[in-house]
Amino acid sequence: MDIPALSMALTQAQTMSGVSIAVLSKSLDNMETGGNAMVDMMKSSMELSVNPAIGSNIDLYL
């Protein structure tokens, strides 16, 4: 393989690696935002409940 072709292949591999890292970073940010929103929603639903003890436990008999 000649030097220019090797250089182009290396540059392309580095570019693809950079793009995949950026996409992964954005995906992780979106997951973190969604997780925080879910935690906030769960906290607010417990605060709005008249009796927060009701429905928080499940009795299972076998």
N, CA, C and O atoms as a GROMACS GRO file, in nm:
protein
  248
    1MET      N    1   0.086  -0.117   0.000
    1MET     CA    2   0.000   0.000   0.000
    1MET      C    3   0.091   0.124   0.000
    1MET      O    4   0.189   0.129   0.074
    2ASP      N    5   0.058   0.220  -0.080
    2ASP     CA    6   0.142   0.340  -0.087
    2ASP      C    7   0.107   0.439   0.026
    2ASP      O    8   0.003   0.425   0.091
    3ILE      N    9   0.193   0.535   0.048
    3ILE     CA   10   0.183   0.630   0.159
    3ILE      C   11   0.055   0.715   0.152
    3ILE      O   12  -0.012   0.730   0.254
    4PRO      N   13   0.018   0.771   0.037
    4PRO     CA   14  -0.105   0.853   0.034
    4PRO      C   15  -0.231   0.773   0.068
    4PRO      O   16  -0.318   0.822   0.140
    5ALA      N   17  -0.240   0.652   0.017
    5ALA     CA   18  -0.357   0.570   0.046
    5ALA      C   19  -0.362   0.534   0.194
    5ALA      O   20  -0.469   0.534   0.255
    6LEU      N   21  -0.247   0.502   0.251
    6LEU     CA   22  -0.240   0.471   0.394
    6LEU      C   23  -0.279   0.592   0.478
    6LEU      O   24  -0.350   0.578   0.577
    7SER      N   25  -0.233   0.709   0.438
    7SER     CA   26  -0.267   0.831   0.509
    7SER      C   27  -0.416   0.860   0.503
    7SER      O   28  -0.477   0.898   0.603
    8MET      N   29  -0.476   0.840   0.386
    8MET     CA   30  -0.620   0.862   0.372
    8MET      C   31  -0.699   0.762   0.454
    8MET      O   32  -0.798   0.800   0.517
    9ALA      N   33  -0.657   0.637   0.457
    9ALA     CA   34  -0.728   0.536   0.535
    9ALA      C   35  -0.719   0.567   0.685
    9ALA      O   36  -0.817   0.551   0.758
   10LEU      N   37  -0.601   0.611   0.730
   10LEU     CA   38  -0.584   0.646   0.871
   10LEU      C   39  -0.669   0.767   0.908
   10LEU      O   40  -0.731   0.768   1.015
   11THR      N   41  -0.673   0.866   0.822
   11THR     CA   42  -0.755   0.985   0.848
   11THR      C   43  -0.903   0.950   0.852
   11THR      O   44  -0.977   1.000   0.937
   12GLN      N   45  -0.945   0.863   0.761
   12GLN     CA   46  -1.085   0.822   0.759
   12GLN      C   47  -1.119   0.744   0.886
   12GLN      O   48  -1.227   0.764   0.943
   13ALA      N   49  -1.031   0.658   0.931
   13ALA     CA   50  -1.055   0.581   1.054
   13ALA      C   51  -1.062   0.673   1.175
   13ALA      O   52  -1.146   0.653   1.263
   14GLN      N   53  -0.976   0.773   1.181
   14GLN     CA   54  -0.979   0.868   1.292
   14GLN      C   55  -1.107   0.951   1.290
   14GLN      O   56  -1.165   0.977   1.395
   15THR      N   57  -1.151   0.991   1.172
   15THR     CA   58  -1.274   1.069   1.160
   15THR      C   59  -1.394   0.986   1.204
   15THR      O   60  -1.479   1.035   1.278
   16MET      N   61  -1.402   0.862   1.159
   16MET     CA   62  -1.513   0.776   1.198
   16MET      C   63  -1.512   0.750   1.348
   16MET      O   64  -1.618   0.745   1.411
   17SER      N   65  -1.394   0.734   1.405
   17SER     CA   66  -1.384   0.714   1.549
   17SER      C   67  -1.432   0.838   1.624
   17SER      O   68  -1.503   0.826   1.723
   18GLY      N   69  -1.393   0.954   1.578
   18GLY     CA   70  -1.437   1.079   1.640
   18GLY      C   71  -1.587   1.098   1.633
   18GLY      O   72  -1.650   1.142   1.729
   19VAL      N   73  -1.645   1.065   1.519
   19VAL     CA   74  -1.790   1.076   1.501
   19VAL      C   75  -1.863   0.978   1.593
   19VAL      O   76  -1.962   1.016   1.656
   20SER      N   77  -1.817   0.856   1.601
   20SER     CA   78  -1.884   0.758   1.687
   20SER      C   79  -1.873   0.797   1.834
   20SER      O   80  -1.966   0.773   1.911
   21ILE      N   81  -1.762   0.856   1.875
   21ILE     CA   82  -1.748   0.903   2.013
   21ILE      C   83  -1.845   1.018   2.039
   21ILE      O   84  -1.905   1.024   2.146
   22ALA      N   85  -1.860   1.110   1.944
   22ALA     CA   86  -1.952   1.222   1.960
   22ALA      C   87  -2.097   1.173   1.970
   22ALA      O   88  -2.174   1.224   2.051
   23VAL      N   89  -2.132   1.075   1.888
   23VAL     CA   90  -2.269   1.020   1.892
   23VAL      C   91  -2.293   0.950   2.025
   23VAL      O   92  -2.400   0.965   2.084
   24LEU      N   93  -2.196   0.874   2.073
   24LEU     CA   94  -2.209   0.807   2.201
   24LEU      C   95  -2.223   0.907   2.315
   24LEU      O   96  -2.303   0.887   2.406
   25SER      N   97  -2.146   1.014   2.310
   25SER     CA   98  -2.154   1.118   2.412
   25SER      C   99  -2.292   1.182   2.415
   25SER      O  100  -2.348   1.204   2.522
   26LYS      N  101  -2.346   1.212   2.298
   26LYS     CA  102  -2.479   1.272   2.290
   26LYS      C  103  -2.584   1.174   2.341
   26LYS      O  104  -2.678   1.215   2.410
   27SER      N  105  -2.570   1.047   2.310
   27SER     CA  106  -2.663   0.946   2.357
   27SER      C  107  -2.659   0.935   2.509
   27SER      O  108  -2.764   0.924   2.573
   28LEU      N  109  -2.541   0.937   2.567
   28LEU     CA  110  -2.530   0.931   2.712
   28LEU      C  111  -2.591   1.055   2.777
   28LEU      O  112  -2.655   1.044   2.882
   29ASP      N  113  -2.572   1.172   2.717
   29ASP     CA  114  -2.634   1.294   2.770
   29ASP      C  115  -2.786   1.283   2.767
   29ASP      O  116  -2.853   1.322   2.863
   30ASN      N  117  -2.840   1.230   2.658
   30ASN     CA  118  -2.985   1.214   2.647
   30ASN      C  119  -3.038   1.115   2.751
   30ASN      O  120  -3.144   1.138   2.809
   31MET      N  121  -2.965   1.006   2.774
   31MET     CA  122  -3.007   0.909   2.874
   31MET      C  123  -3.003   0.968   3.014
   31MET      O  124  -3.092   0.943   3.096
   32GLU      N  125  -2.901   1.047   3.042
   32GLU     CA  126  -2.891   1.111   3.173
   32GLU      C  127  -3.006   1.210   3.194
   32GLU      O  128  -3.064   1.215   3.302
   33THR      N  129  -3.039   1.286   3.092
   33THR     CA  130  -3.150   1.381   3.101
   33THR      C  131  -3.282   1.307   3.124
   33THR      O  132  -3.363   1.348   3.206
   34GLY      N  133  -3.302   1.199   3.051
   34GLY     CA  134  -3.424   1.119   3.067
   34GLY      C  135  -3.433   1.056   3.205
   34GLY      O  136  -3.540   1.051   3.264
   35GLY      N  137  -3.320   1.007   3.256
   35GLY     CA  138  -3.318   0.947   3.389
   35GLY      C  139  -3.348   1.049   3.497
   35GLY      O  140  -3.422   1.022   3.591
   36ASN      N  141  -3.290   1.168   3.484
   36ASN     CA  142  -3.317   1.274   3.581
   36ASN      C  143  -3.464   1.316   3.576
   36ASN      O  144  -3.523   1.344   3.680
   37ALA      N  145  -3.521   1.323   3.458
   37ALA     CA  146  -3.662   1.358   3.445
   37ALA      C  147  -3.751   1.252   3.510
   37ALA      O  148  -3.851   1.284   3.573
   38MET      N  149  -3.714   1.125   3.494
   38MET     CA  150  -3.792   1.017   3.553
   38MET      C  151  -3.785   1.022   3.706
   38MET      O  152  -3.886   1.002   3.773
   39VAL      N  153  -3.666   1.049   3.760
   39VAL     CA  154  -3.652   1.061   3.905
   39VAL      C  155  -3.734   1.178   3.957
   39VAL      O  156  -3.802   1.165   4.060
   40ASP      N  157  -3.730   1.291   3.889
   40ASP     CA  158  -3.809   1.406   3.930
   40ASP      C  159  -3.958   1.376   3.925
   40ASP      O  160  -4.033   1.417   4.013
   41MET      N  161  -4.002   1.303   3.822
   41MET     CA  162  -4.142   1.268   3.810
   41MET      C  163  -4.185   1.176   3.924
   41MET      O  164  -4.294   1.191   3.979
   42MET      N  165  -4.099   1.081   3.959
   42MET     CA  166  -4.132   0.989   4.068
   42MET      C  167  -4.138   1.064   4.201
   42MET      O  168  -4.224   1.036   4.284
   43LYS      N  169  -4.046   1.158   4.223
   43LYS     CA  170  -4.048   1.236   4.346
   43LYS      C  171  -4.174   1.322   4.354
   43LYS      O  172  -4.238   1.329   4.459
   44SER      N  173  -4.210   1.386   4.244
   44SER     CA  174  -4.327   1.473   4.246
   44SER      C  175  -4.456   1.392   4.264
   44SER      O  176  -4.550   1.441   4.326
   45SER      N  177  -4.462   1.271   4.210
   45SER     CA  178  -4.584   1.191   4.226
   45SER      C  179  -4.600   1.146   4.370
   45SER      O  180  -4.713   1.135   4.418
   46MET      N  181  -4.491   1.120   4.440
   46MET     CA  182  -4.501   1.083   4.581
   46MET      C  183  -4.538   1.204   4.667
   46MET      O  184  -4.607   1.189   4.768
   47GLU      N  185  -4.493   1.323   4.630
   47GLU     CA  186  -4.526   1.444   4.704
   47GLU      C  187  -4.672   1.481   4.687
   47GLU      O  188  -4.733   1.535   4.779
   48LEU      N  189  -4.730   1.453   4.571
   48LEU     CA  190  -4.868   1.489   4.544
   48LEU      C  191  -4.966   1.389   4.603
   48LEU      O  192  -5.086   1.418   4.612
   49SER      N  193  -4.918   1.274   4.644
   49SER     CA  194  -5.005   1.172   4.699
   49SER      C  195  -5.058   1.216   4.835
   49SER      O  196  -4.984   1.274   4.915
   50VAL      N  197  -5.185   1.189   4.861
   50VAL     CA  198  -5.246   1.225   4.989
   50VAL      C  199  -5.186   1.141   5.100
   50VAL      O  200  -5.152   1.194   5.206
   51ASN      N  201  -5.175   1.012   5.078
   51ASN     CA  202  -5.117   0.921   5.177
   51ASN      C  203  -5.006   0.843   5.108
   51ASN      O  204  -5.032   0.742   5.042
   52PRO      N  205  -4.881   0.888   5.122
   52PRO     CA  206  -4.772   0.824   5.047
   52PRO      C  207  -4.742   0.681   5.091
   52PRO      O  208  -4.674   0.608   5.019
   53ALA      N  209  -4.791   0.638   5.209
   53ALA     CA  210  -4.764   0.502   5.255
   53ALA      C  211  -4.851   0.400   5.181
   53ALA      O  212  -4.812   0.284   5.169
   54ILE      N  213  -4.966   0.443   5.130
   54ILE     CA  214  -5.055   0.351   5.060
   54ILE      C  215  -4.999   0.325   4.920
   54ILE      O  216  -4.968   0.418   4.846
   55GLY      N  217  -4.987   0.200   4.887
   55GLY     CA  218  -4.939   0.162   4.756
   55GLY      C  219  -4.789   0.152   4.745
   55GLY      O  220  -4.737   0.117   4.639
   56SER      N  221  -4.718   0.181   4.853
   56SER     CA  222  -4.572   0.173   4.846
   56SER      C  223  -4.520   0.034   4.882
   56SER      O  224  -4.404   0.004   4.857
   57ASN      N  225  -4.605  -0.050   4.941
   57ASN     CA  226  -4.565  -0.186   4.978
   57ASN      C  227  -4.657  -0.286   4.910
   57ASN      O  228  -4.775  -0.258   4.888
   58ILE      N  229  -4.602  -0.401   4.877
   58ILE     CA  230  -4.680  -0.507   4.815
   58ILE      C  231  -4.663  -0.631   4.902
   58ILE      O  232  -4.551  -0.674   4.928
   59ASP      N  233  -4.775  -0.689   4.946
   59ASP     CA  234  -4.772  -0.812   5.023
   59ASP      C  235  -4.791  -0.930   4.927
   59ASP      O  236  -4.888  -0.935   4.852
   60LEU      N  237  -4.699  -1.021   4.932
   60LEU     CA  238  -4.708  -1.140   4.848
   60LEU      C  239  -4.716  -1.263   4.936
   60LEU      O  240  -4.631  -1.285   5.023
   61TYR      N  241  -4.819  -1.344   4.914
   61TYR     CA  242  -4.834  -1.470   4.987
   61TYR      C  243  -4.828  -1.584   4.887
   61TYR      O  244  -4.894  -1.581   4.783
   62LEU      N  245  -4.749  -1.683   4.920
   62LEU     CA  246  -4.738  -1.798   4.831
   62LEU      C  247  -4.813  -1.915   4.887
   62LEU      O  248  -4.815  -2.022   4.826
   0.00000   0.00000   0.00000
